[in-house]
């Protein structure tokens, strides 16, 4: 487990800013505790410094996870955000979309969101911007990328794809993480 390099930090922050915009500073400059980003096995974790000290007492080979897994770097050095970062993304989301119950089930099965599934959407969302998906009861379901801008959505066909699904809570490997820190080790 090591701190991110300048290039890795730039890549992670660019990807996160796609979803939370200028609110990225609230992740870095917190009043309650000092939080840091750390890289372990090509995965980026977000945790407080006290948890990092505890995690440092375990062998690196046996340590699987600590804090909140934001995402991972691929072999080609691209960064992919994991569904475990949904708690952070939903708290600071720049753009949001609320889906109807029929669209909710379709989204949780891995499908994209159509115009007919949308109950409401935040204004001024541009095309290909990051967006967090909620159900009618404001429960975050996942995140994706807008296929059209808000202006294009109003004039578009009812069967057109509005949000491309990138991750949802219906995924097989989802672990419900609510901004609580923890760590997992192998026996």
C-alpha positions in Angstrom: 0.0 0.0 0.0 1.5 3.2 -1.1 0.5 6.8 -1.9 -0.6 7.6 -5.4 2.0 9.1 -7.8 1.3 12.5 -9.3 0.1 10.9 -12.6 -2.1 8.4 -10.8 -3.6 11.2 -8.7 -4.3 13.2 -11.8 -6.1 10.3 -13.5 -8.2 9.4 -10.4 -9.2 13.0 -9.7 -10.2 13.6 -13.4 -12.4 10.5 -13.3 -14.0 11.5 -9.9 -14.5 15.1 -11.1 -16.6 13.8 -14.0 -19.2 12.7 -11.4 -18.7 15.1 -8.5 -17.2 18.2 -10.2 -15.8 20.9 -7.9 -17.0 19.0 -4.8 -13.8 17.0 -5.0 -12.2 19.3 -2.5 -14.7 18.1 0.1 -13.1 14.6 -0.1 -9.6 16.0 0.4 -10.1 18.8 2.9 -12.3 17.4 5.6 -12.9 18.8 9.0 -13.5 15.6 11.0 -10.5 13.5 10.1 -7.6 13.4 7.6 -8.5 11.2 4.7 -6.0 9.8 2.1 -6.0 7.9 -1.1 -3.8 4.8 -1.2 -3.0 2.3 -3.9 -2.9 -1.4 -3.1 -2.9 -4.2 -5.7 -3.9 -1.7 -8.5 -6.9 -0.6 -6.5 -7.4 2.9 -5.1 -8.7 3.1 -1.5 -10.0 6.1 0.4 -9.6 5.9 4.2 -8.7 7.9 7.2 -5.2 7.9 8.5 -6.0 6.0 11.7 -7.3 3.1 9.7 -4.3 3.3 7.4 -2.0 2.8 10.5 -4.0 -0.2 11.6 -3.9 -1.7 8.1 -0.1 -1.2 8.0 0.3 -3.9 10.7 -0.8 -6.6 8.4 1.2 -8.3 5.7 0.6 -6.8 2.3 -0.1 -10.2 0.7 -2.8 -10.9 3.2 -4.5 -7.5 3.2 -7.4 -7.5 0.7 -9.2 -4.3 1.4 -9.3 -1.3 3.8 -11.4 1.8 3.7 -13.6 2.5 0.6 -12.4 1.0 -2.7 -12.8 3.9 -5.2 -11.8 1.9 -8.2 -8.9 0.2 -9.9 -6.3 0.8 -12.6 -6.3 -1.5 -15.6 -3.2 -2.9 -17.2 -3.3 -0.1 -19.7 -3.3 2.5 -16.8 -6.9 3.5 -17.2 -9.0 4.1 -14.1 -12.3 2.4 -13.6 -14.6 3.5 -10.7 -16.1 0.6 -8.7 -19.7 0.4 -7.4 -18.3 0.5 -3.9 -17.7 4.2 -4.5 -21.4 4.8 -4.9 -21.7 6.2 -1.4 -19.2 8.9 -2.1 -20.6 9.6 -5.6 -24.2 9.9 -4.4 -23.3 12.2 -1.6 -21.5 14.7 -3.8 -23.2 14.1 -7.2 -23.1 16.9 -9.8 -25.9 15.4 -12.0 -28.6 13.1 -10.9 -31.4 11.1 -12.6 -34.4 9.5 -10.9 -36.0 6.5 -12.6 -39.5 5.0 -12.4 -40.0 1.6 -10.8 -40.1 -0.2 -14.2 -36.9 1.5 -15.3 -35.3 0.7 -11.9 -35.6 -3.0 -12.4 -34.3 -2.8 -15.9 -31.3 -0.7 -14.8 -30.5 -3.2 -12.0 -30.4 -6.0 -14.5 -27.6 -4.1 -16.3 -29.6 -2.3 -19.0 -29.3 1.3 -20.0 -31.9 3.9 -19.1 -34.4 4.9 -21.8 -36.3 8.2 -21.9 -39.5 6.4 -20.9 -37.8 5.2 -17.6 -36.9 8.7 -16.4 -39.0 10.4 -13.7 -36.8 13.5 -13.5 -33.3 14.6 -14.2 -31.1 17.6 -13.1 -30.9 20.5 -15.5 -27.8 21.4 -17.6 -26.4 17.9 -17.8 -24.2 17.8 -20.9 -23.7 14.9 -23.2 -21.2 12.2 -21.9 -21.1 13.6 -18.4 -21.1 11.4 -15.3 -24.5 10.9 -13.6 -25.7 9.1 -10.5 -29.0 7.1 -10.8 -31.6 7.1 -8.0 -35.0 5.5 -7.6 -38.1 7.5 -6.8 -37.3 7.2 -3.0 -33.8 8.8 -3.4 -32.0 5.6 -3.0 -28.8 5.5 -5.1 -28.9 2.6 -7.6 -25.7 3.1 -9.6 -24.0 5.5 -12.0 -23.4 5.9 -15.6 -22.8 8.4 -18.4 -25.4 10.5 -20.2 -26.0 9.7 -23.8 -27.6 13.0 -24.5 -27.7 16.5 -23.0 -30.7 17.6 -21.1 -31.9 19.7 -24.0 -31.6 16.8 -26.4 -33.6 14.6 -24.0 -36.6 16.9 -24.0 -36.8 16.7 -27.8 -35.7 13.1 -28.2 -37.5 9.9 -29.0 -39.1 8.0 -26.0 -37.1 4.9 -26.8 -33.7 6.6 -27.0 -30.9 5.7 -24.6 -30.4 8.5 -22.1 -28.0 7.0 -19.5 -25.4 4.3 -20.3 -25.1 1.9 -17.3 -21.5 1.7 -16.0 -22.2 0.1 -12.6 -25.3 -0.7 -10.5 -26.1 -2.3 -7.1 -27.4 -5.4 -8.9 -23.9 -6.4 -9.8 -22.7 -9.7 -8.5 -19.7 -8.5 -6.5 -21.4 -5.6 -4.8 -20.7 -5.1 -1.1 -22.9 -2.6 0.6 -20.5 0.1 1.9 -21.9 3.2 3.5 -18.9 5.5 4.0 -17.7 3.3 6.9 -14.1 2.2 7.0 -13.0 -1.4 7.4 -10.3 -3.7 6.3 -10.3 -7.4 5.3 -7.5 -9.8 5.7 -6.9 -13.4 4.5 -6.5 -16.2 7.1 
